[in-house]
Amino acid sequence: MTDLDQTRQLVADGCRVLAARGLADGFLGHISVRVDADHVLVRCRGPQERGLAWTTAEDVRLVDLDGAPGATGELDGWSVPNELPLHTEVFRADPAVTAVVHAHPPSVVAADLAGLRIHPIVGAFDIPGTKLAAAGVPVYPRGVLVRDRRLAAEMVAAKGDHPVVLLRGHGLTSTGSSVQEAVLRALSVDGIARMTLAVVTAGGTPVDLPPKDLAELPDLGPAFHEGVAWRHEMARLGRT
């Protein structure tokens, strides 16, 4: 397999993980990867569209930052996401970002609409997620389809230098230095949203982890956070 073939499969696997975990259980959502300064691989809608749970490497097409196939001609029978600008404006704004995830997790949307922010309410239950939440997860307050550069620029401004931004009444955008990191960050935010809703439903009040406990949480490194965690997700999909 070429590097592009391997990356296409990685994007497809990431889409399947989002679906299997309930963050994109229909046909809405997409993942993209920066290939070079001018091109991305992105999950497109194909002629036999069935939803993210059935994404294949063939659905991942190479386009430029404006969504044009250029000399590759890769859009024959496929169409880029309406929200491609959501991805490409992130890439334009932050050269350190390699992958972008956009998904519609119901629990994330519900928690935000209920006025419940993503806070570090857990500890060792999810160390990367706790640290991400402690740094803040901003909200883009418009429930719009981010279909052009103007709206995408608004979302990017709301995101700031945070890796994840919630989109009110819509979903989330998660970024990372790899598909694995971007997907796992989205899973962590969804998990904290689910936990927050569960606490409130049980009659409790979510409380932030004390600073002294937060300071005790170690950085277990990417070999654990991404390596082991991603192998687990692949095993869940039957890809061992």
C-alpha positions as CSV (number, residue, x, y, z in Angstrom):
1,M,0.0,0.0,0.0
2,T,1.2,3.6,-0.7
3,D,1.2,6.2,2.1
4,L,-2.0,7.7,0.6
5,D,-3.6,4.3,0.6
6,Q,-2.7,3.8,4.2
7,T,-4.0,7.2,5.1
8,R,-7.3,6.6,3.3
9,Q,-7.8,3.5,5.3
10,L,-7.0,5.3,8.5
11,V,-9.6,8.0,7.8
12,A,-12.1,5.2,6.9
13,D,-11.3,3.4,10.2
14,G,-11.7,6.7,12.1
15,C,-15.2,7.2,10.6
16,R,-16.2,3.7,11.6
17,V,-15.0,4.3,15.1
18,L,-17.1,7.5,15.4
19,A,-20.2,5.5,14.3
20,A,-19.5,2.5,16.5
21,R,-19.1,4.8,19.5
22,G,-22.4,6.7,18.7
23,L,-20.8,10.0,17.7
24,A,-22.0,9.7,14.1
25,D,-24.6,6.9,14.0
26,G,-26.1,8.2,10.7
27,F,-24.6,9.5,7.5
28,L,-23.5,12.9,8.8
29,G,-20.0,13.7,9.8
30,H,-16.5,13.4,8.2
31,I,-12.8,13.2,8.9
32,S,-10.0,14.9,6.9
33,V,-6.2,14.7,6.9
34,R,-3.7,17.2,5.6
35,V,-1.6,15.7,2.8
36,D,0.5,18.8,2.0
37,A,0.1,22.6,2.0
38,D,-2.6,22.5,-0.6
39,H,-4.3,19.1,-0.4
40,V,-6.4,17.0,2.0
41,L,-7.9,13.6,2.0
42,V,-11.5,13.8,3.2
43,R,-14.4,11.4,3.6
44,C,-16.7,12.2,0.7
45,R,-20.2,11.1,-0.1
46,G,-20.1,8.3,-2.7
47,P,-22.6,6.9,-5.2
48,Q,-23.5,4.1,-2.8
49,E,-23.7,6.2,0.4
50,R,-24.7,4.2,3.5
51,G,-23.3,6.2,6.4
52,L,-20.1,6.5,8.4
53,A,-20.4,3.0,9.9
54,W,-19.7,1.6,6.4
55,T,-17.0,4.0,5.3
56,T,-14.4,2.4,3.0
57,A,-11.0,3.7,1.9
58,E,-12.6,4.3,-1.5
59,D,-14.8,7.0,0.0
60,V,-11.8,9.0,1.1
61,R,-10.8,11.3,-1.8
62,L,-8.0,13.7,-2.5
63,V,-9.0,17.4,-3.1
64,D,-7.5,20.8,-2.7
65,L,-8.4,23.3,0.0
66,D,-11.3,24.6,-2.1
67,G,-12.7,21.1,-2.7
68,A,-11.5,20.8,-6.3
69,P,-10.0,17.5,-7.5
70,G,-7.4,19.1,-9.7
71,A,-5.3,16.8,-11.8
72,T,-6.2,13.8,-9.6
73,G,-9.8,13.7,-10.9
74,E,-10.7,11.9,-7.7
75,L,-14.3,13.2,-7.4
76,D,-15.6,11.1,-10.2
77,G,-18.9,9.9,-8.6
78,W,-18.1,11.4,-5.2
79,S,-18.9,14.8,-3.7
80,V,-17.0,16.7,-1.0
81,P,-18.9,17.4,2.3
82,N,-20.9,20.6,2.3
83,E,-18.9,21.5,5.4
84,L,-15.5,21.0,3.8
85,P,-14.6,24.7,4.8
86,L,-15.0,23.6,8.4
87,H,-11.9,21.4,7.8
88,T,-9.9,23.6,5.5
89,E,-10.1,26.8,7.5
90,V,-8.7,24.9,10.5
91,F,-5.8,23.7,8.3
92,R,-5.3,27.2,7.0
93,A,-5.3,28.7,10.5
94,D,-3.1,26.1,12.3
95,P,-0.2,24.4,10.5
96,A,0.3,22.1,13.5
97,V,-3.1,20.4,12.8
98,T,-2.9,17.3,10.7
99,A,-6.4,15.8,11.2
100,V,-9.9,17.2,11.7
101,V,-13.0,15.4,12.9
102,H,-16.5,16.6,12.6
103,A,-19.3,14.6,14.2
104,H,-22.8,15.0,15.7
105,P,-22.7,13.3,19.1
106,P,-26.2,13.6,20.6
107,S,-25.0,13.7,24.2
108,V,-22.6,16.6,23.4
109,V,-25.4,18.5,21.8
110,A,-27.9,17.8,24.6
111,A,-25.4,18.7,27.4
112,D,-24.5,22.0,25.7
113,L,-28.2,22.9,25.1
114,A,-28.9,22.2,28.7
115,G,-26.2,24.7,29.7
116,L,-23.8,22.0,30.8
117,R,-20.2,22.8,29.8
118,I,-17.4,20.2,29.4
119,H,-15.6,20.4,32.7
120,P,-12.9,18.1,34.3
121,I,-15.4,16.3,36.4
122,V,-13.6,12.9,36.2
123,G,-10.0,12.0,37.0
124,A,-8.1,8.8,36.3
125,F,-11.3,7.6,34.6
126,D,-10.0,9.4,31.5
127,I,-6.8,11.3,32.0
128,P,-6.4,12.8,28.5
129,G,-10.1,13.8,28.5
130,T,-9.7,15.4,32.0
131,K,-6.7,17.5,30.9
132,L,-8.5,18.5,27.7
133,A,-11.5,19.6,29.7
134,A,-9.4,21.4,32.3
135,A,-7.9,23.5,29.5
136,G,-11.4,24.4,28.3
137,V,-13.7,23.4,25.5
138,P,-15.2,26.5,23.9
139,V,-18.5,26.7,22.1
140,Y,-19.3,28.2,18.7
141,P,-22.8,29.5,19.5
142,R,-24.4,29.3,16.0
143,G,-26.4,26.2,15.0
144,V,-25.6,26.6,11.3
145,L,-24.2,24.4,8.5
146,V,-20.6,25.5,8.3
147,R,-20.7,25.6,4.5
148,D,-18.4,28.5,3.6
149,R,-15.2,30.2,4.6
150,R,-17.0,33.0,6.4
151,L,-18.8,30.7,8.8
152,A,-15.8,28.4,9.1
153,A,-13.7,31.4,10.1
154,E,-16.2,32.2,12.9
155,M,-15.9,28.6,14.2
156,V,-12.1,28.8,14.0
157,A,-12.2,32.0,16.0
158,A,-14.4,30.4,18.6
159,K,-12.1,27.4,18.8
160,G,-9.0,29.6,19.4
161,D,-6.0,27.5,20.4
162,H,-8.1,24.7,21.9
163,P,-8.1,21.3,20.2
164,V,-11.9,20.8,20.3
165,V,-14.8,23.2,19.8
166,L,-18.5,22.5,20.4
167,L,-21.0,23.6,17.8
168,R,-24.3,24.6,19.4
169,G,-27.2,22.5,18.3
170,H,-24.9,20.8,15.8
171,G,-22.0,18.7,17.2
172,L,-18.3,19.2,17.6
173,T,-15.0,19.7,15.7
174,S,-12.0,17.9,17.0
175,T,-8.4,18.4,15.8
176,G,-5.1,16.6,16.3
177,S,-1.7,15.8,15.0
178,S,-3.1,12.5,13.8
179,V,-6.4,10.9,13.0
180,Q,-6.1,8.8,16.1
181,E,-5.6,11.8,18.3
182,A,-8.5,13.8,16.8
183,V,-10.9,10.9,17.1
184,L,-9.9,10.0,20.6
185,R,-10.3,13.6,21.7
186,A,-13.8,13.6,20.3
187,L,-14.5,10.3,22.2
188,S,-13.3,11.9,25.4
189,V,-15.5,15.0,25.1
190,D,-18.5,12.8,24.3
191,G,-17.7,10.6,27.3
192,I,-17.6,13.6,29.6
193,A,-20.8,14.9,28.2
194,R,-22.5,11.6,28.8
195,M,-21.1,11.5,32.3
196,T,-22.3,15.0,33.0
197,L,-25.8,14.2,31.8
198,A,-25.9,11.0,33.9
199,V,-24.9,13.0,37.0
200,V,-27.5,15.6,36.5
201,T,-30.2,13.0,35.6
202,A,-29.4,11.2,38.9
203,G,-30.0,14.4,40.8
204,G,-26.4,15.4,41.3
205,T,-24.3,18.4,40.5
206,P,-21.2,18.0,38.4
207,V,-18.1,19.2,40.4
208,D,-14.7,19.9,38.9
209,L,-11.8,17.7,40.0
210,P,-9.8,19.4,42.7
211,P,-6.6,21.1,41.4
212,K,-4.4,18.9,43.6
213,D,-5.9,15.7,42.1
214,L,-5.6,17.2,38.6
215,A,-1.9,17.9,39.3
216,E,-1.4,14.2,40.3
217,L,-2.6,12.9,36.9
218,P,0.4,11.7,34.9
219,D,1.0,11.9,31.2
220,L,1.2,8.3,30.1
221,G,2.4,9.2,26.7
222,P,1.2,8.7,23.1
223,A,2.2,5.0,23.1
224,F,-0.5,4.4,25.7
225,H,-3.0,7.2,24.9
226,E,-3.0,6.6,21.2
227,G,-1.3,3.3,20.6
228,V,-3.2,1.1,23.1
229,A,-6.4,3.1,22.8
230,W,-6.4,3.0,19.0
231,R,-5.6,-0.8,18.9
232,H,-8.6,-1.2,21.3
233,E,-10.8,0.7,18.9
234,M,-9.6,-1.3,15.9
235,A,-10.3,-4.5,17.9
236,R,-13.8,-3.4,18.6
237,L,-14.3,-3.0,14.8
238,G,-12.8,-6.5,14.2
239,R,-9.6,-5.0,12.7
240,T,-6.9,-6.7,14.8
